[in-house]
Amino acid sequence: MNRLQTMLAIVAMAGTTLAGGISGRVVNARRGDPIEGAVVVAQGRSGGGRAVTNARGVYEIDDLEPGDYKVKAMARGYETSRYPRPVTVARGVTPDINFRLVPNRGGRDKGFITGRVVDARTGKPIEGALVLAMAGPRPGEDGVAAMSSDGEDRGRAIFRAVTNARGQYRMAVRPGVYRVWAKARGYKPASFPQKVGVRAGQKVDGISFRLRPVGRQQNKGAILGRVYDAQTSEPIAGAVVVAYSANGQQVFRARTNRRGMYKIKADPGAYRVVAMARGYGQESYPRPVPVRAGHPTGDIDFGLRRIRTELD
């Protein structure tokens, strides 16, 4: 390893100690059943993150900076629940931040807003988009100014829903008139052009959105793979994978999750890809890895060998 690579490795390895996460489970408070599709939000001074529960009610929020976070869980048909104390995140995942959500009472006094969220360029559904309805005056540009950074309302009634794999959502609201908007990671938020009136027991359908990608993400491709121990085949969490362009002027990197999986977003081109982890020797992929716009290049895997010391 030359001096430049050594410096990059040290910087990359230092970065692995900064990220942490929060995990747990969301269940029905009355029956104990897991709640699929619940949204868990963590908000701290330096930012936050969110995740959606799977069929077992399990969630994990990744890539959180060390610090204290306010965490809450919400799901359609249930009352929002806030964790009773700040959750401290350090290196690794803070587990067992669990929630028991209480079902909403009755529901006959509520109406529903339904619709779909899709990519404006491709027409494909956007899974995990957040749709919000707020009573009161028109929100700021694209609805964003009406919320704080963690999605909280500023003194007005606000309701929300998350789209499924088909881009569809169904949101229960109290009778009233609402401004509705949608947002998703990698897309520009959009407001519905008219106010939406809802009566008790009424379902207002067709409140749909076509979100436009932002930045250059739509022009990027990706490199995906797995990093594991060459001897035991066990995944290596926190390994750093770096992609170097042919001229050495572009460098993209990613860390592996607890399953040893990683994803590097990169501009189109050919890359020399290197993997490294604390206590292991560095490995380079044996040939250049091509990246095409809008397409993932998969199975770029690395089996790292432990570095022997005098104590071994």
Secondary structure, DSSP 8 states (H G I E B T S, - for coil): --HHHHHHHHHHHHHTTT-EEEEEEEEETTT--B-TT-EEEEEETTEEEEEE--TTSEEEEEEE-SEEEEEEEE-TTB--EE-SS-EEE-SEEE----EEE-B-S--TT-EEEEEEEEETTT--B-TT-EEEEEESS--SGGGGGGB-TTS-BSSS-EEEEE--TTSEEEEEE-SEEEEEEEE-TTEE-EE-SS-EEE-TT-EE----EEEEE-TTGGG-EEEEEEEEETTT--B-TT-EEEEEETTS--EEEEE--TTSEEEEEE-SEEEEEEEE-TTB--EE-SS-EEE-TT-EE----EEE-B---TT-
